[in-house]
Amino acid sequence: MVIQLVIGIFFMGLDQLAQSRFGAIGLLFLLLLGVGIRTRNGTCMSVAAVVLVLMIQA
């Protein structure tokens, strides 16, 4: 129960960071990364990770 709460707080903070820094596009790709991790879809994870890294470096 405590671990789920900590994970939830972490992802809420990550969501706020993505929205403030990258806007809606960053949030969309962060969501795509989460979906890829949950479904273990390598394509979703790879595309989202690459786009997020490119957004961070820009």
ChimeraX attribute file (.defattr): number of C-alpha atoms within 10 A of each C-alpha:
attribute: neighborCount
match mode: 1-to-1
recipient: residues
	/A:1	5
	/A:2	7
	/A:3	8
	/A:4	9
	/A:5	10
	/A:6	11
	/A:7	11
	/A:8	12
	/A:9	12
	/A:10	11
	/A:11	13
	/A:12	12
	/A:13	12
	/A:14	14
	/A:15	16
	/A:16	13
	/A:17	14
	/A:18	19
	/A:19	16
	/A:20	12
	/A:21	13
	/A:22	15
	/A:23	12
	/A:24	12
	/A:25	14
	/A:26	21
	/A:27	20
	/A:28	16
	/A:29	20
	/A:30	21
	/A:31	15
	/A:32	18
	/A:33	24
	/A:34	16
	/A:35	15
	/A:36	19
	/A:37	14
	/A:38	10
	/A:39	11
	/A:40	11
	/A:41	12
	/A:42	12
	/A:43	11
	/A:44	18
	/A:45	20
	/A:46	15
	/A:47	14
	/A:48	22
	/A:49	17
	/A:50	13
	/A:51	16
	/A:52	21
	/A:53	10
	/A:54	10
	/A:55	13
	/A:56	11
	/A:57	7
	/A:58	6
